[in-house]
Amino acid sequence: MMTDAQEKLKRILVEEFEIDAGLIRPDAHLLDDLDIDSIDAVDILARLRELTGKSLPSEALRSVRTVGDVIALLDGD
């Protein structure tokens, strides 16, 4: 079962970045597997802020490499 954070992230990646839902798994690397670059990552962060109401610092993205890292960032706040 997916957490709320996972569902929101998956929805953003599928609907706004047109990524195949089957590719979105915790170990998927944002750049190598999903072709999400740093500009896209900032856009994702902004959408997640809107959807979750959480304040996610841009600096936090420096350590994010996988879908699982993004989920951990969301769940850890």
mmCIF file of the N, C-alpha and C atoms, coordinates in Angstrom:
data_MODEL
# 
_entry.id   MODEL 
# 
loop_
_atom_site.group_PDB 
_atom_site.id 
_atom_site.type_symbol 
_atom_site.label_atom_id 
_atom_site.label_alt_id 
_atom_site.label_comp_id 
_atom_site.label_asym_id 
_atom_site.label_entity_id 
_atom_site.label_seq_id 
_atom_site.pdbx_PDB_ins_code 
_atom_site.Cartn_x 
_atom_site.Cartn_y 
_atom_site.Cartn_z 
_atom_site.occupancy 
_atom_site.B_iso_or_equiv 
_atom_site.pdbx_formal_charge 
_atom_site.auth_seq_id 
_atom_site.auth_comp_id 
_atom_site.auth_asym_id 
_atom_site.auth_atom_id 
_atom_site.pdbx_PDB_model_num 
ATOM 1   N N  . MET A 1 1  ? 0.838  -1.188 0.000   1.00 0.00 ? 1  MET A N  1 
ATOM 2   C CA . MET A 1 1  ? 0.000  0.000  0.000   1.00 0.00 ? 1  MET A CA 1 
ATOM 3   C C  . MET A 1 1  ? 0.882  1.251  0.000   1.00 0.00 ? 1  MET A C  1 
ATOM 4   N N  . MET A 1 2  ? 0.527  2.218  -0.838  1.00 0.00 ? 2  MET A N  1 
ATOM 5   C CA . MET A 1 2  ? 1.319  3.433  -0.948  1.00 0.00 ? 2  MET A CA 1 
ATOM 6   C C  . MET A 1 2  ? 0.900  4.451  0.106   1.00 0.00 ? 2  MET A C  1 
ATOM 7   N N  . THR A 1 3  ? 1.890  5.190  0.580   1.00 0.00 ? 3  THR A N  1 
ATOM 8   C CA . THR A 1 3  ? 1.602  6.284  1.507   1.00 0.00 ? 3  THR A CA 1 
ATOM 9   C C  . THR A 1 3  ? 1.037  7.460  0.724   1.00 0.00 ? 3  THR A C  1 
ATOM 10  N N  . ASP A 1 4  ? 0.510  8.413  1.448   1.00 0.00 ? 4  ASP A N  1 
ATOM 11  C CA . ASP A 1 4  ? -0.025 9.618  0.826   1.00 0.00 ? 4  ASP A CA 1 
ATOM 12  C C  . ASP A 1 4  ? 1.067  10.332 0.027   1.00 0.00 ? 4  ASP A C  1 
ATOM 13  N N  . ALA A 1 5  ? 2.271  10.391 0.588   1.00 0.00 ? 5  ALA A N  1 
ATOM 14  C CA . ALA A 1 5  ? 3.390  11.047 -0.091  1.00 0.00 ? 5  ALA A CA 1 
ATOM 15  C C  . ALA A 1 5  ? 3.722  10.340 -1.405  1.00 0.00 ? 5  ALA A C  1 
ATOM 16  N N  . GLN A 1 6  ? 3.734  9.013  -1.385  1.00 0.00 ? 6  GLN A N  1 
ATOM 17  C CA . GLN A 1 6  ? 4.018  8.242  -2.594  1.00 0.00 ? 6  GLN A CA 1 
ATOM 18  C C  . GLN A 1 6  ? 2.965  8.494  -3.659  1.00 0.00 ? 6  GLN A C  1 
ATOM 19  N N  . GLU A 1 7  ? 1.709  8.515  -3.252  1.00 0.00 ? 7  GLU A N  1 
ATOM 20  C CA . GLU A 1 7  ? 0.623  8.734  -4.206  1.00 0.00 ? 7  GLU A CA 1 
ATOM 21  C C  . GLU A 1 7  ? 0.719  10.107 -4.843  1.00 0.00 ? 7  GLU A C  1 
ATOM 22  N N  . LYS A 1 8  ? 1.007  11.127 -4.033  1.00 0.00 ? 8  LYS A N  1 
ATOM 23  C CA . LYS A 1 8  ? 1.117  12.485 -4.565  1.00 0.00 ? 8  LYS A CA 1 
ATOM 24  C C  . LYS A 1 8  ? 2.301  12.613 -5.510  1.00 0.00 ? 8  LYS A C  1 
ATOM 25  N N  . LEU A 1 9  ? 3.430  12.052 -5.132  1.00 0.00 ? 9  LEU A N  1 
ATOM 26  C CA . LEU A 1 9  ? 4.606  12.111 -5.990  1.00 0.00 ? 9  LEU A CA 1 
ATOM 27  C C  . LEU A 1 9  ? 4.346  11.376 -7.302  1.00 0.00 ? 9  LEU A C  1 
ATOM 28  N N  . LYS A 1 10 ? 3.769  10.205 -7.213  1.00 0.00 ? 10 LYS A N  1 
ATOM 29  C CA . LYS A 1 10 ? 3.485  9.431  -8.424  1.00 0.00 ? 10 LYS A CA 1 
ATOM 30  C C  . LYS A 1 10 ? 2.538  10.195 -9.338  1.00 0.00 ? 10 LYS A C  1 
ATOM 31  N N  . ARG A 1 11 ? 1.508  10.799 -8.754  1.00 0.00 ? 11 ARG A N  1 
ATOM 32  C CA . ARG A 1 11 ? 0.547  11.558 -9.561  1.00 0.00 ? 11 ARG A CA 1 
ATOM 33  C C  . ARG A 1 11 ? 1.241  12.716 -10.293 1.00 0.00 ? 11 ARG A C  1 
ATOM 34  N N  . ILE A 1 12 ? 2.122  13.418 -9.595  1.00 0.00 ? 12 ILE A N  1 
ATOM 35  C CA . ILE A 1 12 ? 2.857  14.529 -10.226 1.00 0.00 ? 12 ILE A CA 1 
ATOM 36  C C  . ILE A 1 12 ? 3.715  14.014 -11.372 1.00 0.00 ? 12 ILE A C  1 
ATOM 37  N N  . LEU A 1 13 ? 4.453  12.933 -11.120 1.00 0.00 ? 13 LEU A N  1 
ATOM 38  C CA . LEU A 1 13 ? 5.360  12.408 -12.144 1.00 0.00 ? 13 LEU A CA 1 
ATOM 39  C C  . LEU A 1 13 ? 4.599  11.908 -13.366 1.00 0.00 ? 13 LEU A C  1 
ATOM 40  N N  . VAL A 1 14 ? 3.460  11.280 -13.156 1.00 0.00 ? 14 VAL A N  1 
ATOM 41  C CA . VAL A 1 14 ? 2.673  10.741 -14.276 1.00 0.00 ? 14 VAL A CA 1 
ATOM 42  C C  . VAL A 1 14 ? 1.948  11.855 -15.017 1.00 0.00 ? 14 VAL A C  1 
ATOM 43  N N  . GLU A 1 15 ? 1.228  12.691 -14.281 1.00 0.00 ? 15 GLU A N  1 
ATOM 44  C CA . GLU A 1 15 ? 0.378  13.698 -14.912 1.00 0.00 ? 15 GLU A CA 1 
ATOM 45  C C  . GLU A 1 15 ? 1.141  14.896 -15.467 1.00 0.00 ? 15 GLU A C  1 
ATOM 46  N N  . GLU A 1 16 ? 2.156  15.354 -14.756 1.00 0.00 ? 16 GLU A N  1 
ATOM 47  C CA . GLU A 1 16 ? 2.833  16.574 -15.168 1.00 0.00 ? 16 GLU A CA 1 
ATOM 48  C C  . GLU A 1 16 ? 4.132  16.339 -15.933 1.00 0.00 ? 16 GLU A C  1 
ATOM 49  N N  . PHE A 1 17 ? 4.741  15.185 -15.709 1.00 0.00 ? 17 PHE A N  1 
ATOM 50  C CA . PHE A 1 17 ? 6.009  14.913 -16.384 1.00 0.00 ? 17 PHE A CA 1 
ATOM 51  C C  . PHE A 1 17 ? 5.900  13.751 -17.367 1.00 0.00 ? 17 PHE A C  1 
ATOM 52  N N  . GLU A 1 18 ? 4.678  13.195 -17.487 1.00 0.00 ? 18 GLU A N  1 
ATOM 53  C CA . GLU A 1 18 ? 4.378  12.135 -18.454 1.00 0.00 ? 18 GLU A CA 1 
ATOM 54  C C  . GLU A 1 18 ? 5.324  10.938 -18.335 1.00 0.00 ? 18 GLU A C  1 
ATOM 55  N N  . ILE A 1 19 ? 5.604  10.556 -17.097 1.00 0.00 ? 19 ILE A N  1 
ATOM 56  C CA . ILE A 1 19 ? 6.454  9.397  -16.837 1.00 0.00 ? 19 ILE A CA 1 
ATOM 57  C C  . ILE A 1 19 ? 5.572  8.172  -16.677 1.00 0.00 ? 19 ILE A C  1 
ATOM 58  N N  . ASP A 1 20 ? 5.970  7.079  -17.286 1.00 0.00 ? 20 ASP A N  1 
ATOM 59  C CA . ASP A 1 20 ? 5.236  5.821  -17.187 1.00 0.00 ? 20 ASP A CA 1 
ATOM 60  C C  . ASP A 1 20 ? 5.156  5.403  -15.722 1.00 0.00 ? 20 ASP A C  1 
ATOM 61  N N  . ALA A 1 21 ? 3.940  5.164  -15.251 1.00 0.00 ? 21 ALA A N  1 
ATOM 62  C CA . ALA A 1 21 ? 3.734  4.806  -13.846 1.00 0.00 ? 21 ALA A CA 1 
ATOM 63  C C  . ALA A 1 21 ? 4.526  3.561  -13.445 1.00 0.00 ? 21 ALA A C  1 
ATOM 64  N N  . GLY A 1 22 ? 4.751  2.643  -14.387 1.00 0.00 ? 22 GLY A N  1 
ATOM 65  C CA . GLY A 1 22 ? 5.496  1.427  -14.089 1.00 0.00 ? 22 GLY A CA 1 
ATOM 66  C C  . GLY A 1 22 ? 6.959  1.673  -13.768 1.00 0.00 ? 22 GLY A C  1 
ATOM 67  N N  . LEU A 1 23 ? 7.474  2.827  -14.170 1.00 0.00 ? 23 LEU A N  1 
ATOM 68  C CA . LEU A 1 23 ? 8.878  3.164  -13.908 1.00 0.00 ? 23 LEU A CA 1 
ATOM 69  C C  . LEU A 1 23 ? 9.075  3.788  -12.530 1.00 0.00 ? 23 LEU A C  1 
ATOM 70  N N  . ILE A 1 24 ? 7.987  4.227  -11.913 1.00 0.00 ? 24 ILE A N  1 
ATOM 71  C CA . ILE A 1 24 ? 8.080  4.950  -10.650 1.00 0.00 ? 24 ILE A CA 1 
ATOM 72  C C  . ILE A 1 24 ? 8.049  3.964  -9.492  1.00 0.00 ? 24 ILE A C  1 
ATOM 73  N N  . ARG A 1 25 ? 9.230  3.723  -8.952  1.00 0.00 ? 25 ARG A N  1 
ATOM 74  C CA . ARG A 1 25 ? 9.388  2.817  -7.810  1.00 0.00 ? 25 ARG A CA 1 
ATOM 75  C C  . ARG A 1 25 ? 10.448 3.435  -6.901  1.00 0.00 ? 25 ARG A C  1 
ATOM 76  N N  . PRO A 1 26 ? 10.476 3.060  -5.630  1.00 0.00 ? 26 PRO A N  1 
ATOM 77  C CA . PRO A 1 26 ? 11.384 3.710  -4.679  1.00 0.00 ? 26 PRO A CA 1 
ATOM 78  C C  . PRO A 1 26 ? 12.850 3.734  -5.102  1.00 0.00 ? 26 PRO A C  1 
ATOM 79  N N  . ASP A 1 27 ? 13.308 2.700  -5.797  1.00 0.00 ? 27 ASP A N  1 
ATOM 80  C CA . ASP A 1 27 ? 14.726 2.666  -6.169  1.00 0.00 ? 27 ASP A CA 1 
ATOM 81  C C  . ASP A 1 27 ? 15.013 3.338  -7.508  1.00 0.00 ? 27 ASP A C  1 
ATOM 82  N N  . ALA A 1 28 ? 13.994 3.901  -8.154  1.00 0.00 ? 28 ALA A N  1 
ATOM 83  C CA . ALA A 1 28 ? 14.201 4.566  -9.452  1.00 0.00 ? 28 ALA A CA 1 
ATOM 84  C C  . ALA A 1 28 ? 15.006 5.847  -9.247  1.00 0.00 ? 28 ALA A C  1 
ATOM 85  N N  . HIS A 1 29 ? 16.088 5.967  -9.990  1.00 0.00 ? 29 HIS A N  1 
ATOM 86  C CA . HIS A 1 29 ? 16.950 7.144  -9.933  1.00 0.00 ? 29 HIS A CA 1 
ATOM 87  C C  . HIS A 1 29 ? 16.293 8.261  -10.742 1.00 0.00 ? 29 HIS A C  1 
ATOM 88  N N  . LEU A 1 30 ? 16.168 9.429  -10.137 1.00 0.00 ? 30 LEU A N  1 
ATOM 89  C CA . LEU A 1 30 ? 15.456 10.520 -10.787 1.00 0.00 ? 30 LEU A CA 1 
ATOM 90  C C  . LEU A 1 30 ? 16.059 10.899 -12.135 1.00 0.00 ? 30 LEU A C  1 
ATOM 91  N N  . LEU A 1 31 ? 17.352 11.047 -12.209 1.00 0.00 ? 31 LEU A N  1 
ATOM 92  C CA . LEU A 1 31 ? 17.987 11.450 -13.463 1.00 0.00 ? 31 LEU A CA 1 
ATOM 93  C C  . LEU A 1 31 ? 18.151 10.271 -14.419 1.00 0.00 ? 31 LEU A C  1 
ATOM 94  N N  . ASP A 1 32 ? 18.784 9.218  -13.957 1.00 0.00 ? 32 ASP A N  1 
ATOM 95  C CA . ASP A 1 32 ? 19.109 8.101  -14.840 1.00 0.00 ? 32 ASP A CA 1 
ATOM 96  C C  . ASP A 1 32 ? 17.901 7.314  -15.315 1.00 0.00 ? 32 ASP A C  1 
ATOM 97  N N  . ASP A 1 33 ? 16.936 7.072  -14.428 1.00 0.00 ? 33 ASP A N  1 
ATOM 98  C CA . ASP A 1 33 ? 15.790 6.238  -14.785 1.00 0.00 ? 33 ASP A CA 1 
ATOM 99  C C  . ASP A 1 33 ? 14.585 7.038  -15.278 1.00 0.00 ? 33 ASP A C  1 
ATOM 100 N N  . LEU A 1 34 ? 14.393 8.232  -14.715 1.00 0.00 ? 34 LEU A N  1 
ATOM 101 C CA . LEU A 1 34 ? 13.183 8.993  -15.017 1.00 0.00 ? 34 LEU A CA 1 
ATOM 102 C C  . LEU A 1 34 ? 13.441 10.267 -15.817 1.00 0.00 ? 34 LEU A C  1 
ATOM 103 N N  . ASP A 1 35 ? 14.703 10.565 -16.077 1.00 0.00 ? 35 ASP A N  1 
ATOM 104 C CA . ASP A 1 35 ? 15.095 11.748 -16.847 1.00 0.00 ? 35 ASP A CA 1 
ATOM 105 C C  . ASP A 1 35 ? 14.608 13.053 -16.211 1.00 0.00 ? 35 ASP A C  1 
ATOM 106 N N  . ILE A 1 36 ? 14.631 13.099 -14.878 1.00 0.00 ? 36 ILE A N  1 
ATOM 107 C CA . ILE A 1 36 ? 14.263 14.299 -14.125 1.00 0.00 ? 36 ILE A CA 1 
ATOM 108 C C  . ILE A 1 36 ? 15.550 15.064 -13.828 1.00 0.00 ? 36 ILE A C  1 
ATOM 109 N N  . ASP A 1 37 ? 15.682 16.256 -14.418 1.00 0.00 ? 37 ASP A N  1 
ATOM 110 C CA . ASP A 1 37 ? 16.883 17.045 -14.170 1.00 0.00 ? 37 ASP A CA 1 
ATOM 111 C C  . ASP A 1 37 ? 16.645 17.993 -12.992 1.00 0.00 ? 37 ASP A C  1 
ATOM 112 N N  . SER A 1 38 ? 17.639 18.819 -12.693 1.00 0.00 ? 38 SER A N  1 
ATOM 113 C CA . SER A 1 38 ? 17.544 19.673 -11.509 1.00 0.00 ? 38 SER A CA 1 
ATOM 114 C C  . SER A 1 38 ? 16.424 20.706 -11.633 1.00 0.00 ? 38 SER A C  1 
ATOM 115 N N  . ILE A 1 39 ? 16.153 21.185 -12.829 1.00 0.00 ? 39 ILE A N  1 
ATOM 116 C CA . ILE A 1 39 ? 15.062 22.142 -13.027 1.00 0.00 ? 39 ILE A CA 1 
ATOM 117 C C  . ILE A 1 39 ? 13.724 21.454 -12.780 1.00 0.00 ? 39 ILE A C  1 
ATOM 118 N N  . ASP A 1 40 ? 13.575 20.235 -13.311 1.00 0.00 ? 40 ASP A N  1 
ATOM 119 C CA . ASP A 1 40 ? 12.359 19.464 -13.063 1.00 0.00 ? 40 ASP A CA 1 
ATOM 120 C C  . ASP A 1 40 ? 12.190 19.186 -11.573 1.00 0.00 ? 40 ASP A C  1 
ATOM 121 N N  . ALA A 1 41 ? 13.288 18.900 -10.899 1.00 0.00 ? 41 ALA A N  1 
ATOM 122 C CA . ALA A 1 41 ? 13.237 18.591 -9.471  1.00 0.00 ? 41 ALA A CA 1 
ATOM 123 C C  . ALA A 1 41 ? 12.706 19.780 -8.667  1.00 0.00 ? 41 ALA A C  1 
ATOM 124 N N  . VAL A 1 42 ? 13.094 20.986 -9.056  1.00 0.00 ? 42 VAL A N  1 
ATOM 125 C CA . VAL A 1 42 ? 12.596 22.186 -8.385  1.00 0.00 ? 42 VAL A CA 1 
ATOM 126 C C  . VAL A 1 42 ? 11.094 22.327 -8.629  1.00 0.00 ? 42 VAL A C  1 
ATOM 127 N N  . ASP A 1 43 ? 10.659 22.034 -9.859  1.00 0.00 ? 43 ASP A N  1 
ATOM 128 C CA . ASP A 1 43 ? 9.227  22.075 -10.177 1.00 0.00 ? 43 ASP A CA 1 
ATOM 129 C C  . ASP A 1 43 ? 8.453  21.047 -9.354  1.00 0.00 ? 43 ASP A C  1 
ATOM 130 N N  . ILE A 1 44 ? 9.010  19.853 -9.223  1.00 0.00 ? 44 ILE A N  1 
ATOM 131 C CA . ILE A 1 44 ? 8.376  18.807 -8.416  1.00 0.00 ? 44 ILE A CA 1 
ATOM 132 C C  . ILE A 1 44 ? 8.270  19.256 -6.966  1.00 0.00 ? 44 ILE A C  1 
ATOM 133 N N  . LEU A 1 45 ? 9.345  19.835 -6.458  1.00 0.00 ? 45 LEU A N  1 
ATOM 134 C CA . LEU A 1 45 ? 9.347  20.317 -5.079  1.00 0.00 ? 45 LEU A CA 1 
ATOM 135 C C  . LEU A 1 45 ? 8.249  21.363 -4.871  1.00 0.00 ? 45 LEU A C  1 
ATOM 136 N N  . ALA A 1 46 ? 8.106  22.279 -5.810  1.00 0.00 ? 46 ALA A N  1 
ATOM 137 C CA . ALA A 1 46 ? 7.074  23.316 -5.703  1.00 0.00 ? 46 ALA A CA 1 
ATOM 138 C C  . ALA A 1 46 ? 5.671  22.691 -5.694  1.00 0.00 ? 46 ALA A C  1 
ATOM 139 N N  . ARG A 1 47 ? 5.430  21.724 -6.554  1.00 0.00 ? 47 ARG A N  1 
ATOM 140 C CA . ARG A 1 47 ? 4.122  21.051 -6.596  1.00 0.00 ? 47 ARG A CA 1 
ATOM 141 C C  . ARG A 1 47 ? 3.872  20.281 -5.304  1.00 0.00 ? 47 ARG A C  1 
ATOM 142 N N  . LEU A 1 48 ? 4.895  19.619 -4.783  1.00 0.00 ? 48 LEU A N  1 
ATOM 143 C CA . LEU A 1 48 ? 4.730  18.878 -3.538  1.00 0.00 ? 48 LEU A CA 1 
ATOM 144 C C  . LEU A 1 48 ? 4.432  19.818 -2.377  1.00 0.00 ? 48 LEU A C  1 
ATOM 145 N N  . ARG A 1 49 ? 5.047  20.992 -2.391  1.00 0.00 ? 49 ARG A N  1 
ATOM 146 C CA . ARG A 1 49 ? 4.748  21.989 -1.358  1.00 0.00 ? 49 ARG A CA 1 
ATOM 147 C C  . ARG A 1 49 ? 3.275  22.374 -1.421  1.00 0.00 ? 49 ARG A C  1 
ATOM 148 N N  . GLU A 1 50 ? 2.770  22.594 -2.644  1.00 0.00 ? 50 GLU A N  1 
ATOM 149 C CA . GLU A 1 50 ? 1.367  22.955 -2.825  1.00 0.00 ? 50 GLU A CA 1 
ATOM 150 C C  . GLU A 1 50 ? 0.439  21.843 -2.345  1.00 0.00 ? 50 GLU A C  1 
ATOM 151 N N  . LEU A 1 51 ? 0.751  20.621 -2.710  1.00 0.00 ? 51 LEU A N  1 
ATOM 152 C CA . LEU A 1 51 ? -0.120 19.494 -2.400  1.00 0.00 ? 51 LEU A CA 1 
ATOM 153 C C  . LEU A 1 51 ? -0.077 19.063 -0.938  1.00 0.00 ? 51 LEU A C  1 
ATOM 154 N N  . THR A 1 52 ? 1.081  19.199 -0.313  1.00 0.00 ? 52 THR A N  1 
ATOM 155 C CA . THR A 1 52 ? 1.227  18.702 1.056   1.00 0.00 ? 52 THR A CA 1 
ATOM 156 C C  . THR A 1 52 ? 1.165  19.807 2.104   1.00 0.00 ? 52 THR A C  1 
ATOM 157 N N  . GLY A 1 53 ? 1.426  21.025 1.683   1.00 0.00 ? 53 GLY A N  1 
ATOM 158 C CA . GLY A 1 53 ? 1.469  22.120 2.646   1.00 0.00 ? 53 GLY A CA 1 
ATOM 159 C C  . GLY A 1 53 ? 2.741  22.119 3.477   1.00 0.00 ? 53 GLY A C  1 
ATOM 160 N N  . LYS A 1 54 ? 3.669  21.229 3.144   1.00 0.00 ? 54 LYS A N  1 
ATOM 161 C CA . LYS A 1 54 ? 4.922  21.144 3.898   1.00 0.00 ? 54 LYS A CA 1 
ATOM 162 C C  . LYS A 1 54 ? 5.955  22.086 3.293   1.00 0.00 ? 54 LYS A C  1 
ATOM 163 N N  . SER A 1 55 ? 6.750  22.665 4.158   1.00 0.00 ? 55 SER A N  1 
ATOM 164 C CA . SER A 1 55 ? 7.835  23.521 3.723   1.00 0.00 ? 55 SER A CA 1 
ATOM 165 C C  . SER A 1 55 ? 9.069  22.648 3.496   1.00 0.00 ? 55 SER A C  1 
ATOM 166 N N  . LEU A 1 56 ? 9.376  22.429 2.247   1.00 0.00 ? 56 LEU A N  1 
ATOM 167 C CA . LEU A 1 56 ? 10.521 21.586 1.898   1.00 0.00 ? 56 LEU A CA 1 
ATOM 168 C C  . LEU A 1 56 ? 11.629 22.483 1.362   1.00 0.00 ? 56 LEU A C  1 
ATOM 169 N N  . PRO A 1 57 ? 12.733 22.587 2.083   1.00 0.00 ? 57 PRO A N  1 
ATOM 170 C CA . PRO A 1 57 ? 13.809 23.481 1.652   1.00 0.00 ? 57 PRO A CA 1 
ATOM 171 C C  . PRO A 1 57 ? 14.469 23.008 0.353   1.00 0.00 ? 57 PRO A C  1 
ATOM 172 N N  . SER A 1 58 ? 14.767 23.951 -0.517  1.00 0.00 ? 58 SER A N  1 
ATOM 173 C CA . SER A 1 58 ? 15.408 23.623 -1.791  1.00 0.00 ? 58 SER A CA 1 
ATOM 174 C C  . SER A 1 58 ? 16.737 22.910 -1.582  1.00 0.00 ? 58 SER A C  1 
ATOM 175 N N  . GLU A 1 59 ? 17.443 23.254 -0.481  1.00 0.00 ? 59 GLU A N  1 
ATOM 176 C CA . GLU A 1 59 ? 18.731 22.606 -0.209  1.00 0.00 ? 59 GLU A CA 1 
ATOM 177 C C  . GLU A 1 59 ? 18.575 21.109 0.012   1.00 0.00 ? 59 GLU A C  1 
ATOM 178 N N  . ALA A 1 60 ? 17.411 20.707 0.450   1.00 0.00 ? 60 ALA A N  1 
ATOM 179 C CA . ALA A 1 60 ? 17.169 19.288 0.711   1.00 0.00 ? 60 ALA A CA 1 
ATOM 180 C C  . ALA A 1 60 ? 17.272 18.457 -0.569  1.00 0.00 ? 60 ALA A C  1 
ATOM 181 N N  . LEU A 1 61 ? 17.059 19.095 -1.694  1.00 0.00 ? 61 LEU A N  1 
ATOM 182 C CA . LEU A 1 61 ? 17.140 18.369 -2.967  1.00 0.00 ? 61 LEU A CA 1 
ATOM 183 C C  . LEU A 1 61 ? 18.550 17.911 -3.294  1.00 0.00 ? 61 LEU A C  1 
ATOM 184 N N  . ARG A 1 62 ? 19.543 18.527 -2.700  1.00 0.00 ? 62 ARG A N  1 
ATOM 185 C CA . ARG A 1 62 ? 20.931 18.151 -2.992  1.00 0.00 ? 62 ARG A CA 1 
ATOM 186 C C  . ARG A 1 62 ? 21.221 16.688 -2.669  1.00 0.00 ? 62 ARG A C  1 
ATOM 187 N N  . SER A 1 63 ? 20.555 16.156 -1.660  1.00 0.00 ? 63 SER A N  1 
ATOM 188 C CA . SER A 1 63 ? 20.810 14.773 -1.258  1.00 0.00 ? 63 SER A CA 1 
ATOM 189 C C  . SER A 1 63 ? 19.814 13.788 -1.860  1.00 0.00 ? 63 SER A C  1 
ATOM 190 N N  . VAL A 1 64 ? 18.858 14.284 -2.615  1.00 0.00 ? 64 VAL A N  1 
ATOM 191 C CA . VAL A 1 64 ? 17.821 13.435 -3.196  1.00 0.00 ? 64 VAL A CA 1 
ATOM 192 C C  . VAL A 1 64 ? 18.292 12.888 -4.538  1.00 0.00 ? 64 VAL A C  1 
ATOM 193 N N  . ARG A 1 65 ? 18.281 11.564 -4.651  1.00 0.00 ? 65 ARG A N  1 
ATOM 194 C CA . ARG A 1 65 ? 18.704 10.919 -5.902  1.00 0.00 ? 65 ARG A CA 1 
ATOM 195 C C  . ARG A 1 65 ? 17.646 9.972  -6.464  1.00 0.00 ? 65 ARG A C  1 
ATOM 196 N N  . THR A 1 66 ? 16.802 9.430  -5.593  1.00 0.00 ? 66 THR A N  1 
ATOM 197 C CA . THR A 1 66 ? 15.821 8.430  -6.021  1.00 0.00 ? 66 THR A CA 1 
ATOM 198 C C  . THR A 1 66 ? 14.411 8.846  -5.606  1.00 0.00 ? 66 THR A C  1 
ATOM 199 N N  . VAL A 1 67 ? 13.434 8.149  -6.148  1.00 0.00 ? 67 VAL A N  1 
ATOM 200 C CA . VAL A 1 67 ? 12.043 8.368  -5.745  1.00 0.00 ? 67 VAL A CA 1 
ATOM 201 C C  . VAL A 1 67 ? 11.915 8.128  -4.241  1.00 0.00 ? 67 VAL A C  1 
ATOM 202 N N  . GLY A 1 68 ? 12.565 7.097  -3.743  1.00 0.00 ? 68 GLY A N  1 
ATOM 203 C CA . GLY A 1 68 ? 12.530 6.797  -2.314  1.00 0.00 ? 68 GLY A CA 1 
ATOM 204 C C  . GLY A 1 68 ? 13.083 7.928  -1.466  1.00 0.00 ? 68 GLY A C  1 
ATOM 205 N N  . ASP A 1 69 ? 14.121 8.609  -1.967  1.00 0.00 ? 69 ASP A N  1 
ATOM 206 C CA . ASP A 1 69 ? 14.687 9.752  -1.240  1.00 0.00 ? 69 ASP A CA 1 
ATOM 207 C C  . ASP A 1 69 ? 13.654 10.876 -1.116  1.00 0.00 ? 69 ASP A C  1 
ATOM 208 N N  . VAL A 1 70 ? 12.906 11.122 -2.190  1.00 0.00 ? 70 VAL A N  1 
ATOM 209 C CA . VAL A 1 70 ? 11.880 12.167 -2.162  1.00 0.00 ? 70 VAL A CA 1 
ATOM 210 C C  . VAL A 1 70 ? 10.798 11.788 -1.157  1.00 0.00 ? 70 VAL A C  1 
ATOM 211 N N  . ILE A 1 71 ? 10.380 10.546 -1.174  1.00 0.00 ? 71 ILE A N  1 
ATOM 212 C CA . ILE A 1 71 ? 9.353  10.073 -0.239  1.00 0.00 ? 71 ILE A CA 1 
ATOM 213 C C  . ILE A 1 71 ? 9.837  10.205 1.208   1.00 0.00 ? 71 ILE A C  1 
ATOM 214 N N  . ALA A 1 72 ? 11.089 9.844  1.456   1.00 0.00 ? 72 ALA A N  1 
ATOM 215 C CA . ALA A 1 72 ? 11.652 9.950  2.810   1.00 0.00 ? 72 ALA A CA 1 
ATOM 216 C C  . ALA A 1 72 ? 11.679 11.406 3.252   1.00 0.00 ? 72 ALA A C  1 
ATOM 217 N N  . LEU A 1 73 ? 11.992 12.300 2.337   1.00 0.00 ? 73 LEU A N  1 
ATOM 218 C CA . LEU A 1 73 ? 12.012 13.724 2.639   1.00 0.00 ? 73 LEU A CA 1 
ATOM 219 C C  . LEU A 1 73 ? 10.613 14.185 3.033   1.00 0.00 ? 73 LEU A C  1 
ATOM 220 N N  . LEU A 1 74 ? 9.613  13.752 2.311   1.00 0.00 ? 74 LEU A N  1 
ATOM 221 C CA . LEU A 1 74 ? 8.231  14.123 2.609   1.00 0.00 ? 74 LEU A CA 1 
ATOM 222 C C  . LEU A 1 74 ? 7.754  13.520 3.927   1.00 0.00 ? 74 LEU A C  1 
ATOM 223 N N  . ASP A 1 75 ? 8.054  12.273 4.132   1.00 0.00 ? 75 ASP A N  1 
ATOM 224 C CA . ASP A 1 75 ? 7.593  11.581 5.336   1.00 0.00 ? 75 ASP A CA 1 
ATOM 225 C C  . ASP A 1 75 ? 8.356  12.005 6.579   1.00 0.00 ? 75 ASP A C  1 
ATOM 226 N N  . GLY A 1 76 ? 9.572  12.526 6.389   1.00 0.00 ? 76 GLY A N  1 
ATOM 227 C CA . GLY A 1 76 ? 10.406 12.902 7.521   1.00 0.00 ? 76 GLY A CA 1 
ATOM 228 C C  . GLY A 1 76 ? 10.100 14.253 8.115   1.00 0.00 ? 76 GLY A C  1 
ATOM 229 N N  . ASP A 1 77 ? 9.304  15.026 7.423   1.00 0.00 ? 77 ASP A N  1 
ATOM 230 C CA . ASP A 1 77 ? 9.004  16.385 7.894   1.00 0.00 ? 77 ASP A CA 1 
ATOM 231 C C  . ASP A 1 77 ? 7.899  16.376 8.915   1.00 0.00 ? 77 ASP A C  1 
# 
